[in-house]
Amino acid sequence: MPEQSPAEEMRELIREAHGLLKDMRAERRAIEQLLDGIPYKVDERIEKAVEIGLEKLGQATRKAMDDSVAKVGREFDRLEAIFTGTDPASRRAGKSPLEDLVRNHPDAKGADRG
């Protein structure tokens, strides 16, 4: 095999350099495509996290509202029992229902005549 001349050796090195440069450009394009996709992926994650947070907030709000409505209902039931004298404390004490006291109050009778 004959020795390469310095010019041929230089041409071979230039071809290798061009090949490496082509590979490096391809890698750069691949990296740029990856980087271009990152904001979209981050936006997707943020959007998903917000959706999950809003769903949890909605569930917690619904539960708090249901609990509040139930508490108000229980309080009205308790007040009704006191007013009608059907609550345990009034029955044990033998007290007249508030309803009877209001109806039999002298001012209430005078108001009916009014």
Biopython code that builds the backbone (N, CA, C, O; Angstrom):
import numpy as np
from Bio.PDB.StructureBuilder import StructureBuilder

atoms = [
    (1, "MET", "N", (0.853, -1.163, 0.000)),
    (1, "MET", "CA", (0.000, 0.000, 0.000)),
    (1, "MET", "C", (0.901, 1.229, 0.000)),
    (1, "MET", "O", (1.779, 1.377, 0.850)),
    (2, "PRO", "N", (0.669, 2.085, -0.950)),
    (2, "PRO", "CA", (1.537, 3.253, -1.003)),
    (2, "PRO", "C", (1.150, 4.259, 0.067)),
    (2, "PRO", "O", (-0.005, 4.330, 0.486)),
    (3, "GLU", "N", (2.111, 5.017, 0.491)),
    (3, "GLU", "CA", (1.899, 6.075, 1.479)),
    (3, "GLU", "C", (1.048, 7.164, 0.872)),
    (3, "GLU", "O", (1.153, 7.466, -0.317)),
    (4, "GLN", "N", (0.160, 7.782, 1.744)),
    (4, "GLN", "CA", (-0.656, 8.899, 1.265)),
    (4, "GLN", "C", (0.207, 10.153, 1.269)),
    (4, "GLN", "O", (1.073, 10.371, 2.116)),
    (5, "SER", "N", (-0.090, 10.940, 0.282)),
    (5, "SER", "CA", (0.612, 12.217, 0.248)),
    (5, "SER", "C", (-0.028, 13.128, 1.278)),
    (5, "SER", "O", (-1.164, 12.882, 1.683)),
    (6, "PRO", "N", (0.666, 14.174, 1.715)),
    (6, "PRO", "CA", (0.075, 15.092, 2.687)),
    (6, "PRO", "C", (-1.230, 15.685, 2.182)),
    (6, "PRO", "O", (-2.120, 15.923, 2.998)),
    (7, "ALA", "N", (-1.400, 15.936, 0.909)),
    (7, "ALA", "CA", (-2.640, 16.500, 0.367)),
    (7, "ALA", "C", (-3.780, 15.499, 0.495)),
    (7, "ALA", "O", (-4.896, 15.861, 0.864)),
    (8, "GLU", "N", (-3.488, 14.225, 0.183)),
    (8, "GLU", "CA", (-4.534, 13.195, 0.300)),
    (8, "GLU", "C", (-4.925, 13.001, 1.774)),
    (8, "GLU", "O", (-6.097, 12.827, 2.107)),
    (9, "GLU", "N", (-3.917, 13.035, 2.634)),
    (9, "GLU", "CA", (-4.165, 12.902, 4.069)),
    (9, "GLU", "C", (-5.048, 14.050, 4.562)),
    (9, "GLU", "O", (-5.958, 13.848, 5.366)),
    (10, "MET", "N", (-4.769, 15.242, 4.073)),
    (10, "MET", "CA", (-5.545, 16.426, 4.454)),
    (10, "MET", "C", (-6.987, 16.290, 3.955)),
    (10, "MET", "O", (-7.924, 16.630, 4.678)),
    (11, "ARG", "N", (-7.171, 15.796, 2.728)),
    (11, "ARG", "CA", (-8.526, 15.603, 2.179)),
    (11, "ARG", "C", (-9.310, 14.588, 3.033)),
    (11, "ARG", "O", (-10.494, 14.779, 3.310)),
    (12, "GLU", "N", (-8.643, 13.534, 3.431)),
    (12, "GLU", "CA", (-9.278, 12.513, 4.280)),
    (12, "GLU", "C", (-9.702, 13.113, 5.615)),
    (12, "GLU", "O", (-10.805, 12.846, 6.090)),
    (13, "LEU", "N", (-8.848, 13.910, 6.215)),
    (13, "LEU", "CA", (-9.183, 14.566, 7.482)),
    (13, "LEU", "C", (-10.339, 15.549, 7.300)),
    (13, "LEU", "O", (-11.194, 15.661, 8.178)),
    (14, "ILE", "N", (-10.375, 16.255, 6.184)),
    (14, "ILE", "CA", (-11.467, 17.202, 5.910)),
    (14, "ILE", "C", (-12.786, 16.444, 5.761)),
    (14, "ILE", "O", (-13.818, 16.897, 6.255)),
    (15, "ARG", "N", (-12.760, 15.275, 5.073)),
    (15, "ARG", "CA", (-13.978, 14.456, 4.917)),
    (15, "ARG", "C", (-14.481, 14.002, 6.291)),
    (15, "ARG", "O", (-15.679, 14.058, 6.566)),
    (16, "GLU", "N", (-13.566, 13.555, 7.147)),
    (16, "GLU", "CA", (-13.949, 13.134, 8.492)),
    (16, "GLU", "C", (-14.527, 14.300, 9.285)),
    (16, "GLU", "O", (-15.514, 14.141, 10.003)),
    (17, "ALA", "N", (-13.911, 15.465, 9.153)),
    (17, "ALA", "CA", (-14.401, 16.658, 9.852)),
    (17, "ALA", "C", (-15.791, 17.028, 9.367)),
    (17, "ALA", "O", (-16.655, 17.385, 10.168)),
    (18, "HIS", "N", (-16.019, 16.944, 8.031)),
    (18, "HIS", "CA", (-17.353, 17.232, 7.491)),
    (18, "HIS", "C", (-18.383, 16.232, 8.033)),
    (18, "HIS", "O", (-19.506, 16.616, 8.361)),
    (19, "GLY", "N", (-18.012, 14.974, 8.126)),
    (19, "GLY", "CA", (-18.907, 13.948, 8.664)),
    (19, "GLY", "C", (-19.243, 14.231, 10.128)),
    (19, "GLY", "O", (-20.397, 14.124, 10.541)),
    (20, "LEU", "N", (-18.235, 14.588, 10.896)),
    (20, "LEU", "CA", (-18.466, 14.918, 12.307)),
    (20, "LEU", "C", (-19.340, 16.167, 12.449)),
    (20, "LEU", "O", (-20.215, 16.238, 13.313)),
    (21, "LEU", "N", (-19.081, 17.149, 11.582)),
    (21, "LEU", "CA", (-19.880, 18.375, 11.611)),
    (21, "LEU", "C", (-21.340, 18.072, 11.285)),
    (21, "LEU", "O", (-22.245, 18.631, 11.905)),
    (22, "LYS", "N", (-21.572, 17.190, 10.314)),
    (22, "LYS", "CA", (-22.935, 16.797, 9.946)),
    (22, "LYS", "C", (-23.619, 16.104, 11.140)),
    (22, "LYS", "O", (-24.780, 16.379, 11.444)),
    (23, "ASP", "N", (-22.883, 15.206, 11.806)),
    (23, "ASP", "CA", (-23.442, 14.514, 12.983)),
    (23, "ASP", "C", (-23.762, 15.502, 14.104)),
    (23, "ASP", "O", (-24.798, 15.395, 14.760)),
    (24, "MET", "N", (-22.867, 16.459, 14.315)),
    (24, "MET", "CA", (-23.079, 17.459, 15.364)),
    (24, "MET", "C", (-24.294, 18.335, 15.055)),
    (24, "MET", "O", (-25.049, 18.685, 15.962)),
    (25, "ARG", "N", (-24.487, 18.689, 13.795)),
    (25, "ARG", "CA", (-25.671, 19.485, 13.412)),
    (25, "ARG", "C", (-26.949, 18.692, 13.655)),
    (25, "ARG", "O", (-27.945, 19.233, 14.135)),
    (26, "ALA", "N", (-26.912, 17.413, 13.321)),
    (26, "ALA", "CA", (-28.088, 16.558, 13.549)),
    (26, "ALA", "C", (-28.400, 16.487, 15.054)),
    (26, "ALA", "O", (-29.561, 16.577, 15.453)),
    (27, "GLU", "N", (-27.379, 16.328, 15.869)),
    (27, "GLU", "CA", (-27.576, 16.299, 17.322)),
    (27, "GLU", "C", (-28.122, 17.626, 17.836)),
    (27, "GLU", "O", (-28.991, 17.651, 18.707)),
    (28, "ARG", "N", (-27.605, 18.739, 17.290)),
    (28, "ARG", "CA", (-28.081, 20.054, 17.699)),
    (28, "ARG", "C", (-29.573, 20.204, 17.384)),
    (28, "ARG", "O", (-30.337, 20.720, 18.200)),
    (29, "ARG", "N", (-29.982, 19.747, 16.189)),
    (29, "ARG", "CA", (-31.407, 19.822, 15.824)),
    (29, "ARG", "C", (-32.261, 18.980, 16.773)),
    (29, "ARG", "O", (-33.345, 19.398, 17.180)),
    (30, "ALA", "N", (-31.769, 17.806, 17.117)),
    (30, "ALA", "CA", (-32.509, 16.943, 18.041)),
    (30, "ALA", "C", (-32.652, 17.612, 19.405)),
    (30, "ALA", "O", (-33.722, 17.562, 20.011)),
    (31, "ILE", "N", (-31.596, 18.228, 19.883)),
    (31, "ILE", "CA", (-31.640, 18.922, 21.178)),
    (31, "ILE", "C", (-32.590, 20.113, 21.107)),
    (31, "ILE", "O", (-33.357, 20.352, 22.040)),
    (32, "GLU", "N", (-32.545, 20.865, 19.999)),
    (32, "GLU", "CA", (-33.456, 22.010, 19.855)),
    (32, "GLU", "C", (-34.907, 21.559, 19.856)),
    (32, "GLU", "O", (-35.762, 22.223, 20.442)),
    (33, "GLN", "N", (-35.195, 20.433, 19.203)),
    (33, "GLN", "CA", (-36.569, 19.915, 19.198)),
    (33, "GLN", "C", (-36.998, 19.520, 20.614)),
    (33, "GLN", "O", (-38.134, 19.762, 21.020)),
    (34, "LEU", "N", (-36.079, 18.916, 21.349)),
    (34, "LEU", "CA", (-36.385, 18.565, 22.740)),
    (34, "LEU", "C", (-36.688, 19.813, 23.562)),
    (34, "LEU", "O", (-37.662, 19.863, 24.315)),
    (35, "LEU", "N", (-35.834, 20.813, 23.400)),
    (35, "LEU", "CA", (-36.014, 22.051, 24.164)),
    (35, "LEU", "C", (-37.286, 22.773, 23.767)),
    (35, "LEU", "O", (-37.958, 23.364, 24.612)),
    (36, "ASP", "N", (-37.623, 22.731, 22.477)),
    (36, "ASP", "CA", (-38.858, 23.376, 22.018)),
    (36, "ASP", "C", (-40.084, 22.715, 22.634)),
    (36, "ASP", "O", (-41.089, 23.388, 22.864)),
    (37, "GLY", "N", (-40.026, 21.421, 22.904)),
    (37, "GLY", "CA", (-41.170, 20.703, 23.463)),
    (37, "GLY", "C", (-41.331, 20.873, 24.955)),
    (37, "GLY", "O", (-42.395, 20.569, 25.493)),
    (38, "ILE", "N", (-40.308, 21.350, 25.641)),
    (38, "ILE", "CA", (-40.363, 21.465, 27.105)),
    (38, "ILE", "C", (-41.464, 22.416, 27.577)),
    (38, "ILE", "O", (-42.214, 22.048, 28.482)),
    (39, "PRO", "N", (-41.601, 23.630, 27.008)),
    (39, "PRO", "CA", (-42.685, 24.501, 27.500)),
    (39, "PRO", "C", (-44.060, 23.856, 27.367)),
    (39, "PRO", "O", (-44.907, 24.026, 28.244)),
    (40, "TYR", "N", (-44.293, 23.122, 26.288)),
    (40, "TYR", "CA", (-45.585, 22.460, 26.105)),
    (40, "TYR", "C", (-45.790, 21.406, 27.195)),
    (40, "TYR", "O", (-46.876, 21.300, 27.764)),
    (41, "LYS", "N", (-44.744, 20.630, 27.482)),
    (41, "LYS", "CA", (-44.855, 19.595, 28.514)),
    (41, "LYS", "C", (-45.073, 20.214, 29.883)),
    (41, "LYS", "O", (-45.849, 19.692, 30.685)),
    (42, "VAL", "N", (-44.395, 21.325, 30.159)),
    (42, "VAL", "CA", (-44.578, 22.014, 31.441)),
    (42, "VAL", "C", (-46.002, 22.561, 31.529)),
    (42, "VAL", "O", (-46.654, 22.441, 32.566)),
    (43, "ASP", "N", (-46.485, 23.164, 30.436)),
    (43, "ASP", "CA", (-47.860, 23.678, 30.425)),
    (43, "ASP", "C", (-48.865, 22.559, 30.683)),
    (43, "ASP", "O", (-49.832, 22.748, 31.421)),
    (44, "GLU", "N", (-48.640, 21.395, 30.078)),
    (44, "GLU", "CA", (-49.537, 20.253, 30.299)),
    (44, "GLU", "C", (-49.546, 19.857, 31.772)),
    (44, "GLU", "O", (-50.606, 19.595, 32.340)),
    (45, "ARG", "N", (-48.368, 19.814, 32.388)),
    (45, "ARG", "CA", (-48.284, 19.421, 33.802)),
    (45, "ARG", "C", (-48.967, 20.450, 34.690)),
    (45, "ARG", "O", (-49.671, 20.091, 35.635)),
    (46, "ILE", "N", (-48.764, 21.713, 34.394)),
    (46, "ILE", "CA", (-49.411, 22.762, 35.189)),
    (46, "ILE", "C", (-50.924, 22.662, 35.049)),
    (46, "ILE", "O", (-51.655, 22.736, 36.037)),
    (47, "GLU", "N", (-51.383, 22.495, 33.818)),
    (47, "GLU", "CA", (-52.823, 22.398, 33.565)),
    (47, "GLU", "C", (-53.416, 21.199, 34.310)),
    (47, "GLU", "O", (-54.487, 21.307, 34.908)),
    (48, "LYS", "N", (-52.733, 20.077, 34.276)),
    (48, "LYS", "CA", (-53.217, 18.875, 34.968)),
    (48, "LYS", "C", (-53.255, 19.104, 36.481)),
    (48, "LYS", "O", (-54.213, 18.717, 37.150)),
    (49, "ALA", "N", (-52.204, 19.738, 37.015)),
    (49, "ALA", "CA", (-52.167, 20.009, 38.455)),
    (49, "ALA", "C", (-53.295, 20.947, 38.866)),
    (49, "ALA", "O", (-53.897, 20.767, 39.924)),
    (50, "VAL", "N", (-53.585, 21.948, 38.038)),
    (50, "VAL", "CA", (-54.674, 22.884, 38.329)),
    (50, "VAL", "C", (-56.018, 22.150, 38.284)),
    (50, "VAL", "O", (-56.874, 22.356, 39.145)),
    (51, "GLU", "N", (-56.195, 21.295, 37.277)),
    (51, "GLU", "CA", (-57.450, 20.529, 37.186)),
    (51, "GLU", "C", (-57.652, 19.670, 38.429)),
    (51, "GLU", "O", (-58.746, 19.628, 38.992)),
    (52, "ILE", "N", (-56.599, 18.990, 38.851)),
    (52, "ILE", "CA", (-56.696, 18.122, 40.034)),
    (52, "ILE", "C", (-57.000, 18.972, 41.275)),
    (52, "ILE", "O", (-57.839, 18.607, 42.098)),
    (53, "GLY", "N", (-56.304, 20.112, 41.398)),
    (53, "GLY", "CA", (-56.538, 21.000, 42.541)),
    (53, "GLY", "C", (-57.961, 21.522, 42.573)),
    (53, "GLY", "O", (-58.590, 21.562, 43.630)),
    (54, "LEU", "N", (-58.470, 21.925, 41.410)),
    (54, "LEU", "CA", (-59.842, 22.432, 41.351)),
    (54, "LEU", "C", (-60.861, 21.343, 41.674)),
    (54, "LEU", "O", (-61.871, 21.605, 42.326)),
    (55, "GLU", "N", (-60.597, 20.134, 41.221)),
    (55, "GLU", "CA", (-61.498, 19.025, 41.525)),
    (55, "GLU", "C", (-61.527, 18.755, 43.029)),
    (55, "GLU", "O", (-62.594, 18.553, 43.610)),
    (56, "LYS", "N", (-60.351, 18.752, 43.654)),
    (56, "LYS", "CA", (-60.290, 18.537, 45.109)),
    (56, "LYS", "C", (-60.990, 19.676, 45.853)),
    (56, "LYS", "O", (-61.709, 19.439, 46.824)),
    (57, "LEU", "N", (-60.779, 20.902, 45.398)),
    (57, "LEU", "CA", (-61.428, 22.055, 46.022)),
    (57, "LEU", "C", (-62.945, 21.944, 45.876)),
    (57, "LEU", "O", (-63.686, 22.213, 46.821)),
    (58, "GLY", "N", (-63.398, 21.551, 44.698)),
    (58, "GLY", "CA", (-64.838, 21.379, 44.472)),
    (58, "GLY", "C", (-65.433, 20.333, 45.404)),
    (58, "GLY", "O", (-66.509, 20.530, 45.969)),
    (59, "GLN", "N", (-64.724, 19.219, 45.560)),
    (59, "GLN", "CA", (-65.213, 18.162, 46.448)),
    (59, "GLN", "C", (-65.248, 18.641, 47.895)),
    (59, "GLN", "O", (-66.213, 18.385, 48.616)),
    (60, "ALA", "N", (-64.198, 19.332, 48.315)),
    (60, "ALA", "CA", (-64.154, 19.832, 49.691)),
    (60, "ALA", "C", (-65.253, 20.868, 49.927)),
    (60, "ALA", "O", (-65.883, 20.885, 50.984)),
    (61, "THR", "N", (-65.478, 21.734, 48.933)),
    (61, "THR", "CA", (-66.533, 22.751, 49.051)),
    (61, "THR", "C", (-67.903, 22.095, 49.134)),
    (61, "THR", "O", (-68.733, 22.478, 49.958)),
    (62, "ARG", "N", (-68.140, 21.090, 48.265)),
    (62, "ARG", "CA", (-69.418, 20.375, 48.281)),
    (62, "ARG", "C", (-69.648, 19.727, 49.645)),
    (62, "ARG", "O", (-70.747, 19.804, 50.195)),
    (63, "LYS", "N", (-68.607, 19.085, 50.191)),
    (63, "LYS", "CA", (-68.745, 18.422, 51.487)),
    (63, "LYS", "C", (-69.027, 19.449, 52.582)),
    (63, "LYS", "O", (-69.888, 19.226, 53.432)),
    (64, "ALA", "N", (-68.309, 20.568, 52.567)),
    (64, "ALA", "CA", (-68.530, 21.607, 53.583)),
    (64, "ALA", "C", (-69.952, 22.161, 53.489)),
    (64, "ALA", "O", (-70.596, 22.395, 54.511)),
    (65, "MET", "N", (-70.440, 22.370, 52.274)),
    (65, "MET", "CA", (-71.806, 22.884, 52.104)),
    (65, "MET", "C", (-72.824, 21.860, 52.595)),
    (65, "MET", "O", (-73.767, 22.211, 53.303)),
    (66, "ASP", "N", (-72.634, 20.590, 52.220)),
    (66, "ASP", "CA", (-73.557, 19.537, 52.679)),
    (66, "ASP", "C", (-73.558, 19.435, 54.197)),
    (66, "ASP", "O", (-74.614, 19.304, 54.816)),
    (67, "ASP", "N", (-72.363, 19.495, 54.798)),
    (67, "ASP", "CA", (-72.274, 19.438, 56.266)),
    (67, "ASP", "C", (-72.974, 20.633, 56.908)),
    (67, "ASP", "O", (-73.650, 20.483, 57.926)),
    (68, "SER", "N", (-72.817, 21.814, 56.320)),
    (68, "SER", "CA", (-73.456, 23.019, 56.863)),
    (68, "SER", "C", (-74.971, 22.934, 56.751)),
    (68, "SER", "O", (-75.689, 23.283, 57.688)),
    (69, "VAL", "N", (-75.450, 22.474, 55.616)),
    (69, "VAL", "CA", (-76.905, 22.338, 55.427)),
    (69, "VAL", "C", (-77.461, 21.324, 56.430)),
    (69, "VAL", "O", (-78.520, 21.545, 57.016)),
    (70, "ALA", "N", (-76.751, 20.224, 56.623)),
    (70, "ALA", "CA", (-77.200, 19.207, 57.583)),
    (70, "ALA", "C", (-77.214, 19.774, 59.008)),
    (70, "ALA", "O", (-78.129, 19.496, 59.783)),
    (71, "LYS", "N", (-76.198, 20.566, 59.344)),
    (71, "LYS", "CA", (-76.127, 21.164, 60.688)),
    (71, "LYS", "C", (-77.292, 22.124, 60.909)),
    (71, "LYS", "O", (-77.909, 22.120, 61.975)),
    (72, "VAL", "N", (-77.595, 22.949, 59.903)),
    (72, "VAL", "CA", (-78.726, 23.880, 60.023)),
    (72, "VAL", "C", (-80.029, 23.098, 60.176)),
    (72, "VAL", "O", (-80.892, 23.461, 60.976)),
    (73, "GLY", "N", (-80.161, 22.021, 59.402)),
    (73, "GLY", "CA", (-81.366, 21.186, 59.520)),
    (73, "GLY", "C", (-81.509, 20.594, 60.908)),
    (73, "GLY", "O", (-82.602, 20.582, 61.474)),
    (74, "ARG", "N", (-80.396, 20.097, 61.466)),
    (74, "ARG", "CA", (-80.439, 19.542, 62.837)),
    (74, "ARG", "C", (-80.824, 20.615, 63.854)),
    (74, "ARG", "O", (-81.580, 20.350, 64.788)),
    (75, "GLU", "N", (-80.300, 21.825, 63.668)),
    (75, "GLU", "CA", (-80.603, 22.917, 64.599)),
    (75, "GLU", "C", (-82.089, 23.283, 64.536)),
    (75, "GLU", "O", (-82.717, 23.516, 65.568)),
    (76, "PHE", "N", (-82.649, 23.333, 63.321)),
    (76, "PHE", "CA", (-84.089, 23.602, 63.192)),
    (76, "PHE", "C", (-84.903, 22.495, 63.855)),
    (76, "PHE", "O", (-85.904, 22.771, 64.516)),
    (77, "ASP", "N", (-84.478, 21.246, 63.680)),
    (77, "ASP", "CA", (-85.186, 20.131, 64.325)),
    (77, "ASP", "C", (-85.127, 20.270, 65.850)),
    (77, "ASP", "O", (-86.122, 20.035, 66.536)),
    (78, "ARG", "N", (-83.963, 20.650, 66.375)),
    (78, "ARG", "CA", (-83.802, 20.828, 67.821)),
    (78, "ARG", "C", (-84.706, 21.957, 68.329)),
    (78, "ARG", "O", (-85.368, 21.818, 69.357)),
    (79, "LEU", "N", (-84.723, 23.077, 67.593)),
    (79, "LEU", "CA", (-85.573, 24.200, 68.004)),
    (79, "LEU", "C", (-87.057, 23.833, 67.919)),
    (79, "LEU", "O", (-87.848, 24.243, 68.768)),
    (80, "GLU", "N", (-87.431, 23.068, 66.903)),
    (80, "GLU", "CA", (-88.821, 22.622, 66.784)),
    (80, "GLU", "C", (-89.198, 21.750, 67.976)),
    (80, "GLU", "O", (-90.292, 21.879, 68.524)),
    (81, "ALA", "N", (-88.281, 20.857, 68.377)),
    (81, "ALA", "CA", (-88.546, 19.986, 69.524)),
    (81, "ALA", "C", (-88.702, 20.806, 70.794)),
    (81, "ALA", "O", (-89.560, 20.499, 71.621)),
    (82, "ILE", "N", (-87.895, 21.836, 70.964)),
    (82, "ILE", "CA", (-88.019, 22.704, 72.140)),
    (82, "ILE", "C", (-89.347, 23.443, 72.097)),
    (82, "ILE", "O", (-90.049, 23.522, 73.106)),
    (83, "PHE", "N", (-89.694, 23.983, 70.939)),
    (83, "PHE", "CA", (-90.923, 24.767, 70.794)),
    (83, "PHE", "C", (-92.164, 23.908, 71.039)),
    (83, "PHE", "O", (-93.129, 24.357, 71.656)),
    (84, "THR", "N", (-92.126, 22.669, 70.549)),
    (84, "THR", "CA", (-93.306, 21.800, 70.710)),
    (84, "THR", "C", (-93.277, 21.001, 72.009)),
    (84, "THR", "O", (-94.230, 20.291, 72.332)),
    (85, "GLY", "N", (-92.163, 21.122, 72.760)),
    (85, "GLY", "CA", (-92.068, 20.425, 74.044)),
    (85, "GLY", "C", (-91.723, 18.955, 73.910)),
    (85, "GLY", "O", (-91.872, 18.200, 74.871)),
    (86, "THR", "N", (-91.271, 18.536, 72.755)),
    (86, "THR", "CA", (-90.936, 17.126, 72.558)),
    (86, "THR", "C", (-89.455, 16.831, 72.799)),
    (86, "THR", "O", (-89.015, 15.694, 72.634)),
    (87, "ASP", "N", (-88.684, 17.856, 73.189)),
    (87, "ASP", "CA", (-87.272, 17.628, 73.484)),
    (87, "ASP", "C", (-87.154, 16.913, 74.825)),
    (87, "ASP", "O", (-88.010, 17.098, 75.690)),
    (88, "PRO", "N", (-86.118, 16.104, 75.019)),
    (88, "PRO", "CA", (-85.988, 15.307, 76.253)),
    (88, "PRO", "C", (-85.966, 16.150, 77.531)),
    (88, "PRO", "O", (-86.542, 15.740, 78.539)),
    (89, "ALA", "N", (-85.327, 17.297, 77.512)),
    (89, "ALA", "CA", (-85.233, 18.113, 78.730)),
    (89, "ALA", "C", (-86.610, 18.626, 79.140)),
    (89, "ALA", "O", (-86.940, 18.606, 80.325)),
    (90, "SER", "N", (-87.412, 19.080, 78.197)),
    (90, "SER", "CA", (-88.753, 19.589, 78.522)),
    (90, "SER", "C", (-89.647, 18.472, 79.023)),
    (90, "SER", "O", (-90.416, 18.670, 79.964)),
    (91, "ARG", "N", (-89.558, 17.307, 78.412)),
    (91, "ARG", "CA", (-90.403, 16.197, 78.837)),
    (91, "ARG", "C", (-90.042, 15.742, 80.247)),
    (91, "ARG", "O", (-90.922, 15.459, 81.061)),
    (92, "ARG", "N", (-88.720, 15.671, 80.535)),
    (92, "ARG", "CA", (-88.296, 15.252, 81.877)),
    (92, "ARG", "C", (-88.762, 16.249, 82.932)),
    (92, "ARG", "O", (-89.172, 15.859, 84.025)),
    (93, "ALA", "N", (-88.700, 17.532, 82.602)),
    (93, "ALA", "CA", (-89.062, 18.566, 83.575)),
    (93, "ALA", "C", (-90.572, 18.765, 83.637)),
    (93, "ALA", "O", (-91.055, 19.490, 84.506)),
    (94, "GLY", "N", (-91.317, 18.149, 82.749)),
    (94, "GLY", "CA", (-92.767, 18.295, 82.739)),
    (94, "GLY", "C", (-93.214, 19.683, 82.334)),
    (94, "GLY", "O", (-94.302, 20.115, 82.714)),
    (95, "LYS", "N", (-92.397, 20.391, 81.573)),
    (95, "LYS", "CA", (-92.727, 21.752, 81.157)),
    (95, "LYS", "C", (-93.748, 21.728, 80.021)),
    (95, "LYS", "O", (-93.811, 20.794, 79.222)),
    (96, "SER", "N", (-94.538, 22.791, 79.988)),
    (96, "SER", "CA", (-95.478, 22.956, 78.874)),
    (96, "SER", "C", (-94.686, 23.348, 77.629)),
    (96, "SER", "O", (-93.668, 24.033, 77.723)),
    (97, "PRO", "N", (-95.152, 22.915, 76.484)),
    (97, "PRO", "CA", (-94.476, 23.316, 75.255)),
    (97, "PRO", "C", (-94.527, 24.832, 75.085)),
    (97, "PRO", "O", (-95.501, 25.473, 75.480)),
    (98, "LEU", "N", (-93.482, 25.398, 74.502)),
    (98, "LEU", "CA", (-93.453, 26.839, 74.243)),
    (98, "LEU", "C", (-94.630, 27.253, 73.377)),
    (98, "LEU", "O", (-95.166, 28.351, 73.528)),
    (99, "GLU", "N", (-95.020, 26.396, 72.494)),
    (99, "GLU", "CA", (-96.153, 26.686, 71.614)),
    (99, "GLU", "C", (-97.400, 27.003, 72.450)),
    (99, "GLU", "O", (-98.108, 27.966, 72.156)),
    (100, "ASP", "N", (-97.673, 26.208, 73.479)),
    (100, "ASP", "CA", (-98.832, 26.450, 74.346)),
    (100, "ASP", "C", (-98.658, 27.748, 75.131)),
    (100, "ASP", "O", (-99.604, 28.521, 75.287)),
    (101, "LEU", "N", (-97.426, 27.984, 75.630)),
    (101, "LEU", "CA", (-97.179, 29.201, 76.385)),
    (101, "LEU", "C", (-97.412, 30.442, 75.527)),
    (101, "LEU", "O", (-97.977, 31.431, 75.996)),
    (102, "VAL", "N", (-96.980, 30.386, 74.285)),
    (102, "VAL", "CA", (-97.180, 31.525, 73.378)),
    (102, "VAL", "C", (-98.660, 31.708, 73.088)),
    (102, "VAL", "O", (-99.152, 32.836, 73.110)),
    (103, "ARG", "N", (-99.372, 30.639, 72.820)),
    (103, "ARG", "CA", (-100.806, 30.745, 72.502)),
    (103, "ARG", "C", (-101.624, 31.222, 73.700)),
    (103, "ARG", "O", (-102.606, 31.947, 73.544)),
    (104, "ASN", "N", (-101.213, 30.811, 74.887)),
    (104, "ASN", "CA", (-101.970, 31.154, 76.081)),
    (104, "ASN", "C", (-101.498, 32.436, 76.745)),
    (104, "ASN", "O", (-102.075, 32.849, 77.751)),
    (105, "HIS", "N", (-100.481, 33.065, 76.220)),
    (105, "HIS", "CA", (-99.958, 34.303, 76.798)),
    (105, "HIS", "C", (-101.024, 35.404, 76.663)),
    (105, "HIS", "O", (-101.679, 35.504, 75.626)),
    (106, "PRO", "N", (-101.199, 36.234, 77.713)),
    (106, "PRO", "CA", (-102.242, 37.264, 77.672)),
    (106, "PRO", "C", (-102.066, 38.256, 76.510)),
    (106, "PRO", "O", (-103.050, 38.679, 75.904)),
    (107, "ASP", "N", (-100.851, 38.615, 76.209)),
    (107, "ASP", "CA", (-100.638, 39.558, 75.091)),
    (107, "ASP", "C", (-101.033, 38.926, 73.761)),
    (107, "ASP", "O", (-101.510, 39.617, 72.862)),
    (108, "ALA", "N", (-100.836, 37.613, 73.633)),
    (108, "ALA", "CA", (-101.182, 36.954, 72.372)),
    (108, "ALA", "C", (-102.697, 36.955, 72.179)),
    (108, "ALA", "O", (-103.177, 37.094, 71.054)),
    (109, "LYS", "N", (-103.453, 36.801, 73.268)),
    (109, "LYS", "CA", (-104.898, 36.811, 73.148)),
    (109, "LYS", "C", (-105.395, 38.194, 72.801)),
    (109, "LYS", "O", (-106.340, 38.337, 72.025)),
    (110, "GLY", "N", (-104.765, 39.232, 73.371)),
    (110, "GLY", "CA", (-105.162, 40.596, 73.073)),
    (110, "GLY", "C", (-104.835, 40.963, 71.642)),
    (110, "GLY", "O", (-105.548, 41.758, 71.031)),
    (111, "ALA", "N", (-103.773, 40.401, 71.096)),
    (111, "ALA", "CA", (-103.365, 40.702, 69.730)),
    (111, "ALA", "C", (-104.356, 40.114, 68.755)),
    (111, "ALA", "O", (-104.567, 40.672, 67.678)),
    (112, "ASP", "N", (-104.978, 38.984, 69.111)),
    (112, "ASP", "CA", (-105.964, 38.384, 68.209)),
    (112, "ASP", "C", (-107.225, 39.248, 68.098)),
    (112, "ASP", "O", (-107.912, 39.217, 67.078)),
    (113, "ARG", "N", (-107.526, 40.015, 69.146)),
    (113, "ARG", "CA", (-108.738, 40.827, 69.147)),
    (113, "ARG", "C", (-108.553, 42.085, 68.338)),
    (113, "ARG", "O", (-109.526, 42.689, 67.888)),
    (114, "GLY", "N", (-107.298, 42.489, 68.147)),
    (114, "GLY", "CA", (-106.877, 43.675, 67.612)),
    (114, "GLY", "C", (-107.362, 44.435, 66.574)),
    (114, "GLY", "O", (-106.805, 45.489, 66.267)),
]
sb = StructureBuilder()
sb.init_structure("model")
sb.init_model(0)
sb.init_chain("A")
sb.init_seg("    ")
for serial, (resi, resn, name, xyz) in enumerate(atoms, 1):
    if name == "N":
        sb.init_residue(resn, " ", resi, " ")
    sb.init_atom(name, np.array(xyz, "f"), 0.0, 1.0, " ", f" {name:<3s}", serial, name[0])
structure = sb.get_structure()
